[in-house]
């Protein structure tokens, strides 16, 4: 998937919550599938990973 900033305010992309990279109009961000899948470990009694993501960014459908 590729996203391009086409108008509006400058933006920032956050990579793994550690690296904030400023973006300007015309910049592109590409995301590709990794060769190796990732497995998430869920601890018993802990909130599921995607529930935590939804809580933090409030963008994903519920």
mmCIF file as gemmi writes it, N, C-alpha and C atoms, coordinates in Angstrom:
data_model
loop_
_atom_site.group_PDB
_atom_site.id
_atom_site.type_symbol
_atom_site.label_atom_id
_atom_site.label_alt_id
_atom_site.label_comp_id
_atom_site.label_asym_id
_atom_site.label_entity_id
_atom_site.label_seq_id
_atom_site.pdbx_PDB_ins_code
_atom_site.Cartn_x
_atom_site.Cartn_y
_atom_site.Cartn_z
_atom_site.occupancy
_atom_site.B_iso_or_equiv
_atom_site.pdbx_formal_charge
_atom_site.auth_seq_id
_atom_site.auth_asym_id
_atom_site.pdbx_PDB_model_num
ATOM 1 N N . UNK Axp A 1 ? 0.849 -1.13 0 1 0 ? 1 A 1
ATOM 2 C CA . UNK Axp A 1 ? 0 0 0 1 0 ? 1 A 1
ATOM 3 C C . UNK Axp A 1 ? 0.917 1.221 0 1 0 ? 1 A 1
ATOM 4 N N . UNK Axp A 2 ? 0.554 2.239 -0.731 1 0 ? 2 A 1
ATOM 5 C CA . UNK Axp A 2 ? 1.305 3.487 -0.756 1 0 ? 2 A 1
ATOM 6 C C . UNK Axp A 2 ? 0.36 4.642 -0.477 1 0 ? 2 A 1
ATOM 7 N N . UNK Axp A 3 ? 0.75 5.498 0.427 1 0 ? 3 A 1
ATOM 8 C CA . UNK Axp A 3 ? -0.014 6.713 0.738 1 0 ? 3 A 1
ATOM 9 C C . UNK Axp A 3 ? 0.846 7.913 0.371 1 0 ? 3 A 1
ATOM 10 N N . UNK Axp A 4 ? 0.219 8.912 -0.225 1 0 ? 4 A 1
ATOM 11 C CA . UNK Axp A 4 ? 0.919 10.137 -0.6 1 0 ? 4 A 1
ATOM 12 C C . UNK Axp A 4 ? 0.23 11.322 0.051 1 0 ? 4 A 1
ATOM 13 N N . UNK Axp A 5 ? 1.015 12.204 0.676 1 0 ? 5 A 1
ATOM 14 C CA . UNK Axp A 5 ? 0.469 13.434 1.249 1 0 ? 5 A 1
ATOM 15 C C . UNK Axp A 5 ? 0.224 14.38 0.082 1 0 ? 5 A 1
ATOM 16 N N . UNK Axp A 6 ? -1.049 14.748 -0.157 1 0 ? 6 A 1
ATOM 17 C CA . UNK Axp A 6 ? -1.358 15.578 -1.321 1 0 ? 6 A 1
ATOM 18 C C . UNK Axp A 6 ? -1.797 16.991 -0.966 1 0 ? 6 A 1
ATOM 19 N N . UNK Axp A 7 ? -2.338 17.172 0.223 1 0 ? 7 A 1
ATOM 20 C CA . UNK Axp A 7 ? -2.75 18.522 0.609 1 0 ? 7 A 1
ATOM 21 C C . UNK Axp A 7 ? -2.896 18.599 2.124 1 0 ? 7 A 1
ATOM 22 N N . UNK Axp A 8 ? -3.073 19.801 2.629 1 0 ? 8 A 1
ATOM 23 C CA . UNK Axp A 8 ? -3.293 19.985 4.057 1 0 ? 8 A 1
ATOM 24 C C . UNK Axp A 8 ? -2.005 20.234 4.815 1 0 ? 8 A 1
ATOM 25 N N . UNK Axp A 9 ? -2.062 19.904 6.082 1 0 ? 9 A 1
ATOM 26 C CA . UNK Axp A 9 ? -0.937 20.136 6.987 1 0 ? 9 A 1
ATOM 27 C C . UNK Axp A 9 ? 0.128 19.06 6.805 1 0 ? 9 A 1
ATOM 28 N N . UNK Axp A 10 ? 1.337 19.371 7.24 1 0 ? 10 A 1
ATOM 29 C CA . UNK Axp A 10 ? 2.385 18.352 7.274 1 0 ? 10 A 1
ATOM 30 C C . UNK Axp A 10 ? 1.942 17.236 8.218 1 0 ? 10 A 1
ATOM 31 N N . UNK Axp A 11 ? 2.528 16.071 8.06 1 0 ? 11 A 1
ATOM 32 C CA . UNK Axp A 11 ? 2.143 14.908 8.85 1 0 ? 11 A 1
ATOM 33 C C . UNK Axp A 11 ? 3.384 14.257 9.438 1 0 ? 11 A 1
ATOM 34 N N . UNK Axp A 12 ? 3.16 13.296 10.317 1 0 ? 12 A 1
ATOM 35 C CA . UNK Axp A 12 ? 4.242 12.526 10.922 1 0 ? 12 A 1
ATOM 36 C C . UNK Axp A 12 ? 3.835 11.059 10.875 1 0 ? 12 A 1
ATOM 37 N N . UNK Axp A 13 ? 4.757 10.196 10.486 1 0 ? 13 A 1
ATOM 38 C CA . UNK Axp A 13 ? 4.523 8.761 10.564 1 0 ? 13 A 1
ATOM 39 C C . UNK Axp A 13 ? 5.332 8.245 11.751 1 0 ? 13 A 1
ATOM 40 N N . UNK Axp A 14 ? 4.702 7.388 12.558 1 0 ? 14 A 1
ATOM 41 C CA . UNK Axp A 14 ? 5.368 6.819 13.722 1 0 ? 14 A 1
ATOM 42 C C . UNK Axp A 14 ? 5.621 5.343 13.451 1 0 ? 14 A 1
ATOM 43 N N . UNK Axp A 15 ? 6.875 4.943 13.515 1 0 ? 15 A 1
ATOM 44 C CA . UNK Axp A 15 ? 7.262 3.567 13.225 1 0 ? 15 A 1
ATOM 45 C C . UNK Axp A 15 ? 7.499 2.838 14.537 1 0 ? 15 A 1
ATOM 46 N N . UNK Axp A 16 ? 6.668 1.861 14.799 1 0 ? 16 A 1
ATOM 47 C CA . UNK Axp A 16 ? 6.74 1.071 16.034 1 0 ? 16 A 1
ATOM 48 C C . UNK Axp A 16 ? 6.648 1.93 17.288 1 0 ? 16 A 1
ATOM 49 N N . UNK Axp A 17 ? 6.096 3.112 17.172 1 0 ? 17 A 1
ATOM 50 C CA . UNK Axp A 17 ? 5.946 3.97 18.339 1 0 ? 17 A 1
ATOM 51 C C . UNK Axp A 17 ? 7.245 4.574 18.836 1 0 ? 17 A 1
ATOM 52 N N . UNK Axp A 18 ? 8.34 4.359 18.117 1 0 ? 18 A 1
ATOM 53 C CA . UNK Axp A 18 ? 9.646 4.844 18.562 1 0 ? 18 A 1
ATOM 54 C C . UNK Axp A 18 ? 10.224 5.913 17.658 1 0 ? 18 A 1
ATOM 55 N N . UNK Axp A 19 ? 10.045 5.73 16.362 1 0 ? 19 A 1
ATOM 56 C CA . UNK Axp A 19 ? 10.673 6.637 15.402 1 0 ? 19 A 1
ATOM 57 C C . UNK Axp A 19 ? 9.594 7.496 14.755 1 0 ? 19 A 1
ATOM 58 N N . UNK Axp A 20 ? 9.624 8.799 14.981 1 0 ? 20 A 1
ATOM 59 C CA . UNK Axp A 20 ? 8.694 9.722 14.346 1 0 ? 20 A 1
ATOM 60 C C . UNK Axp A 20 ? 9.398 10.386 13.174 1 0 ? 20 A 1
ATOM 61 N N . UNK Axp A 21 ? 8.837 10.206 11.996 1 0 ? 21 A 1
ATOM 62 C CA . UNK Axp A 21 ? 9.425 10.757 10.779 1 0 ? 21 A 1
ATOM 63 C C . UNK Axp A 21 ? 8.485 11.811 10.204 1 0 ? 21 A 1
ATOM 64 N N . UNK Axp A 22 ? 8.92 13.088 10.16 1 0 ? 22 A 1
ATOM 65 C CA . UNK Axp A 22 ? 8.071 14.129 9.572 1 0 ? 22 A 1
ATOM 66 C C . UNK Axp A 22 ? 7.845 13.878 8.083 1 0 ? 22 A 1
ATOM 67 N N . UNK Axp A 23 ? 6.64 14.182 7.614 1 0 ? 23 A 1
ATOM 68 C CA . UNK Axp A 23 ? 6.29 14.059 6.201 1 0 ? 23 A 1
ATOM 69 C C . UNK Axp A 23 ? 5.795 15.406 5.702 1 0 ? 23 A 1
ATOM 70 N N . UNK Axp A 24 ? 6.099 15.697 4.455 1 0 ? 24 A 1
ATOM 71 C CA . UNK Axp A 24 ? 5.647 16.939 3.835 1 0 ? 24 A 1
ATOM 72 C C . UNK Axp A 24 ? 4.789 16.597 2.622 1 0 ? 24 A 1
ATOM 73 N N . UNK Axp A 25 ? 4.078 17.57 2.113 1 0 ? 25 A 1
ATOM 74 C CA . UNK Axp A 25 ? 3.263 17.365 0.929 1 0 ? 25 A 1
ATOM 75 C C . UNK Axp A 25 ? 4.145 16.819 -0.193 1 0 ? 25 A 1
ATOM 76 N N . UNK Axp A 26 ? 3.681 15.765 -0.847 1 0 ? 26 A 1
ATOM 77 C CA . UNK Axp A 26 ? 4.44 15.095 -1.906 1 0 ? 26 A 1
ATOM 78 C C . UNK Axp A 26 ? 5.18 13.86 -1.427 1 0 ? 26 A 1
ATOM 79 N N . UNK Axp A 27 ? 5.403 13.734 -0.107 1 0 ? 27 A 1
ATOM 80 C CA . UNK Axp A 27 ? 6.071 12.544 0.426 1 0 ? 27 A 1
ATOM 81 C C . UNK Axp A 27 ? 5.156 11.329 0.286 1 0 ? 27 A 1
ATOM 82 N N . UNK Axp A 28 ? 5.783 10.157 0.157 1 0 ? 28 A 1
ATOM 83 C CA . UNK Axp A 28 ? 5.05 8.899 0.049 1 0 ? 28 A 1
ATOM 84 C C . UNK Axp A 28 ? 5.501 7.94 1.133 1 0 ? 28 A 1
ATOM 85 N N . UNK Axp A 29 ? 4.558 7.154 1.62 1 0 ? 29 A 1
ATOM 86 C CA . UNK Axp A 29 ? 4.852 6.089 2.576 1 0 ? 29 A 1
ATOM 87 C C . UNK Axp A 29 ? 4.353 4.793 1.96 1 0 ? 29 A 1
ATOM 88 N N . UNK Axp A 30 ? 5.24 3.813 1.832 1 0 ? 30 A 1
ATOM 89 C CA . UNK Axp A 30 ? 4.862 2.511 1.277 1 0 ? 30 A 1
ATOM 90 C C . UNK Axp A 30 ? 4.962 1.448 2.358 1 0 ? 30 A 1
ATOM 91 N N . UNK Axp A 31 ? 3.975 0.574 2.396 1 0 ? 31 A 1
ATOM 92 C CA . UNK Axp A 31 ? 3.944 -0.533 3.348 1 0 ? 31 A 1
ATOM 93 C C . UNK Axp A 31 ? 3.798 -1.812 2.54 1 0 ? 31 A 1
ATOM 94 N N . UNK Axp A 32 ? 4.68 -2.768 2.797 1 0 ? 32 A 1
ATOM 95 C CA . UNK Axp A 32 ? 4.618 -4.042 2.087 1 0 ? 32 A 1
ATOM 96 C C . UNK Axp A 32 ? 4.563 -5.197 3.082 1 0 ? 32 A 1
ATOM 97 N N . UNK Axp A 33 ? 4.105 -6.32 2.596 1 0 ? 33 A 1
ATOM 98 C CA . UNK Axp A 33 ? 4.012 -7.515 3.423 1 0 ? 33 A 1
ATOM 99 C C . UNK Axp A 33 ? 5.407 -8.09 3.654 1 0 ? 33 A 1
ATOM 100 N N . UNK Axp A 34 ? 5.663 -8.495 4.886 1 0 ? 34 A 1
ATOM 101 C CA . UNK Axp A 34 ? 6.954 -9.103 5.213 1 0 ? 34 A 1
ATOM 102 C C . UNK Axp A 34 ? 7.021 -10.524 4.657 1 0 ? 34 A 1
ATOM 103 N N . UNK Axp A 35 ? 8.228 -10.997 4.404 1 0 ? 35 A 1
ATOM 104 C CA . UNK Axp A 35 ? 8.401 -12.37 3.927 1 0 ? 35 A 1
ATOM 105 C C . UNK Axp A 35 ? 8.017 -13.373 5.006 1 0 ? 35 A 1
ATOM 106 N N . UNK Axp A 36 ? 8.319 -13.051 6.246 1 0 ? 36 A 1
ATOM 107 C CA . UNK Axp A 36 ? 8.01 -13.933 7.364 1 0 ? 36 A 1
ATOM 108 C C . UNK Axp A 36 ? 6.84 -13.361 8.161 1 0 ? 36 A 1
ATOM 109 N N . UNK Axp A 37 ? 5.849 -14.191 8.501 1 0 ? 37 A 1
ATOM 110 C CA . UNK Axp A 37 ? 4.734 -13.694 9.313 1 0 ? 37 A 1
ATOM 111 C C . UNK Axp A 37 ? 5.189 -13.427 10.744 1 0 ? 37 A 1
ATOM 112 N N . UNK Axp A 38 ? 4.452 -12.591 11.429 1 0 ? 38 A 1
ATOM 113 C CA . UNK Axp A 38 ? 4.741 -12.307 12.831 1 0 ? 38 A 1
ATOM 114 C C . UNK Axp A 38 ? 3.657 -12.96 13.683 1 0 ? 38 A 1
ATOM 115 N N . UNK Axp A 39 ? 4.052 -13.485 14.802 1 0 ? 39 A 1
ATOM 116 C CA . UNK Axp A 39 ? 3.106 -14.086 15.741 1 0 ? 39 A 1
ATOM 117 C C . UNK Axp A 39 ? 3.081 -13.243 17.001 1 0 ? 39 A 1
ATOM 118 N N . UNK Axp A 40 ? 1.887 -12.952 17.48 1 0 ? 40 A 1
ATOM 119 C CA . UNK Axp A 40 ? 1.737 -12.195 18.711 1 0 ? 40 A 1
ATOM 120 C C . UNK Axp A 40 ? 1.413 -13.153 19.845 1 0 ? 40 A 1
ATOM 121 N N . UNK Axp A 41 ? 1.99 -12.897 20.994 1 0 ? 41 A 1
ATOM 122 C CA . UNK Axp A 41 ? 1.703 -13.676 22.186 1 0 ? 41 A 1
ATOM 123 C C . UNK Axp A 41 ? 0.711 -12.876 23.012 1 0 ? 41 A 1
ATOM 124 N N . UNK Axp A 42 ? -0.381 -13.518 23.402 1 0 ? 42 A 1
ATOM 125 C CA . UNK Axp A 42 ? -1.36 -12.855 24.258 1 0 ? 42 A 1
ATOM 126 C C . UNK Axp A 42 ? -1.317 -13.501 25.633 1 0 ? 42 A 1
ATOM 127 N N . UNK Axp A 43 ? -1.075 -12.688 26.637 1 0 ? 43 A 1
ATOM 128 C CA . UNK Axp A 43 ? -1.042 -13.187 28.002 1 0 ? 43 A 1
ATOM 129 C C . UNK Axp A 43 ? -2.465 -13.382 28.503 1 0 ? 43 A 1
ATOM 130 N N . UNK Axp A 44 ? -2.659 -14.418 29.276 1 0 ? 44 A 1
ATOM 131 C CA . UNK Axp A 44 ? -3.982 -14.706 29.814 1 0 ? 44 A 1
ATOM 132 C C . UNK Axp A 44 ? -4.445 -13.54 30.685 1 0 ? 44 A 1
ATOM 133 N N . UNK Axp A 45 ? -5.654 -13.054 30.422 1 0 ? 45 A 1
ATOM 134 C CA . UNK Axp A 45 ? -6.205 -11.949 31.196 1 0 ? 45 A 1
ATOM 135 C C . UNK Axp A 45 ? -5.866 -10.577 30.644 1 0 ? 45 A 1
ATOM 136 N N . UNK Axp A 46 ? -4.942 -10.5 29.69 1 0 ? 46 A 1
ATOM 137 C CA . UNK Axp A 46 ? -4.567 -9.214 29.091 1 0 ? 46 A 1
ATOM 138 C C . UNK Axp A 46 ? -5.518 -8.89 27.94 1 0 ? 46 A 1
ATOM 139 N N . UNK Axp A 47 ? -5.656 -7.595 27.651 1 0 ? 47 A 1
ATOM 140 C CA . UNK Axp A 47 ? -6.494 -7.175 26.529 1 0 ? 47 A 1
ATOM 141 C C . UNK Axp A 47 ? -5.859 -7.641 25.218 1 0 ? 47 A 1
ATOM 142 N N . UNK Axp A 48 ? -6.675 -8.093 24.259 1 0 ? 48 A 1
ATOM 143 C CA . UNK Axp A 48 ? -6.133 -8.491 22.949 1 0 ? 48 A 1
ATOM 144 C C . UNK Axp A 48 ? -5.412 -7.329 22.267 1 0 ? 48 A 1
ATOM 145 N N . UNK Axp A 49 ? -4.383 -7.657 21.494 1 0 ? 49 A 1
ATOM 146 C CA . UNK Axp A 49 ? -3.525 -6.652 20.863 1 0 ? 49 A 1
ATOM 147 C C . UNK Axp A 49 ? -4.318 -5.606 20.095 1 0 ? 49 A 1
ATOM 148 N N . UNK Axp A 50 ? -5.232 -6.032 19.202 1 0 ? 50 A 1
ATOM 149 C CA . UNK Axp A 50 ? -5.944 -5.064 18.363 1 0 ? 50 A 1
ATOM 150 C C . UNK Axp A 50 ? -6.892 -4.197 19.181 1 0 ? 50 A 1
ATOM 151 N N . UNK Axp A 51 ? -7.384 -4.686 20.32 1 0 ? 51 A 1
ATOM 152 C CA . UNK Axp A 51 ? -8.184 -3.836 21.206 1 0 ? 51 A 1
ATOM 153 C C . UNK Axp A 51 ? -7.322 -2.708 21.761 1 0 ? 51 A 1
ATOM 154 N N . UNK Axp A 52 ? -6.075 -3.014 22.107 1 0 ? 52 A 1
ATOM 155 C CA . UNK Axp A 52 ? -5.157 -1.984 22.602 1 0 ? 52 A 1
ATOM 156 C C . UNK Axp A 52 ? -4.852 -0.962 21.516 1 0 ? 52 A 1
ATOM 157 N N . UNK Axp A 53 ? -4.655 -1.429 20.282 1 0 ? 53 A 1
ATOM 158 C CA . UNK Axp A 53 ? -4.398 -0.506 19.168 1 0 ? 53 A 1
ATOM 159 C C . UNK Axp A 53 ? -5.594 0.415 18.976 1 0 ? 53 A 1
ATOM 160 N N . UNK Axp A 54 ? -6.801 -0.149 18.964 1 0 ? 54 A 1
ATOM 161 C CA . UNK Axp A 54 ? -8.014 0.665 18.802 1 0 ? 54 A 1
ATOM 162 C C . UNK Axp A 54 ? -8.106 1.719 19.895 1 0 ? 54 A 1
ATOM 163 N N . UNK Axp A 55 ? -7.801 1.32 21.107 1 0 ? 55 A 1
ATOM 164 C CA . UNK Axp A 55 ? -7.851 2.23 22.252 1 0 ? 55 A 1
ATOM 165 C C . UNK Axp A 55 ? -6.858 3.381 22.086 1 0 ? 55 A 1
ATOM 166 N N . UNK Axp A 56 ? -5.669 3.083 21.607 1 0 ? 56 A 1
ATOM 167 C CA . UNK Axp A 56 ? -4.614 4.092 21.505 1 0 ? 56 A 1
ATOM 168 C C . UNK Axp A 56 ? -4.818 5.054 20.352 1 0 ? 56 A 1
ATOM 169 N N . UNK Axp A 57 ? -5.303 4.578 19.212 1 0 ? 57 A 1
ATOM 170 C CA . UNK Axp A 57 ? -5.422 5.462 18.052 1 0 ? 57 A 1
ATOM 171 C C . UNK Axp A 57 ? -6.861 5.811 17.709 1 0 ? 57 A 1
ATOM 172 N N . UNK Axp A 58 ? -7.812 5.06 18.233 1 0 ? 58 A 1
ATOM 173 C CA . UNK Axp A 58 ? -9.234 5.316 18.017 1 0 ? 58 A 1
ATOM 174 C C . UNK Axp A 58 ? -9.565 5.513 16.538 1 0 ? 58 A 1
ATOM 175 N N . UNK Axp A 59 ? -8.947 4.712 15.657 1 0 ? 59 A 1
ATOM 176 C CA . UNK Axp A 59 ? -9.183 4.828 14.224 1 0 ? 59 A 1
ATOM 177 C C . UNK Axp A 59 ? -9.772 3.569 13.606 1 0 ? 59 A 1
ATOM 178 N N . UNK Axp A 60 ? -9.49 2.422 14.181 1 0 ? 60 A 1
ATOM 179 C CA . UNK Axp A 60 ? -9.918 1.171 13.571 1 0 ? 60 A 1
ATOM 180 C C . UNK Axp A 60 ? -11.382 0.88 13.885 1 0 ? 60 A 1
ATOM 181 N N . UNK Axp A 61 ? -12.089 0.221 12.98 1 0 ? 61 A 1
ATOM 182 C CA . UNK Axp A 61 ? -13.489 -0.128 13.248 1 0 ? 61 A 1
ATOM 183 C C . UNK Axp A 61 ? -13.586 -1.089 14.418 1 0 ? 61 A 1
ATOM 184 N N . UNK Axp A 62 ? -14.661 -1.007 15.122 1 0 ? 62 A 1
ATOM 185 C CA . UNK Axp A 62 ? -14.882 -1.872 16.295 1 0 ? 62 A 1
ATOM 186 C C . UNK Axp A 62 ? -15.72 -3.067 15.938 1 0 ? 62 A 1
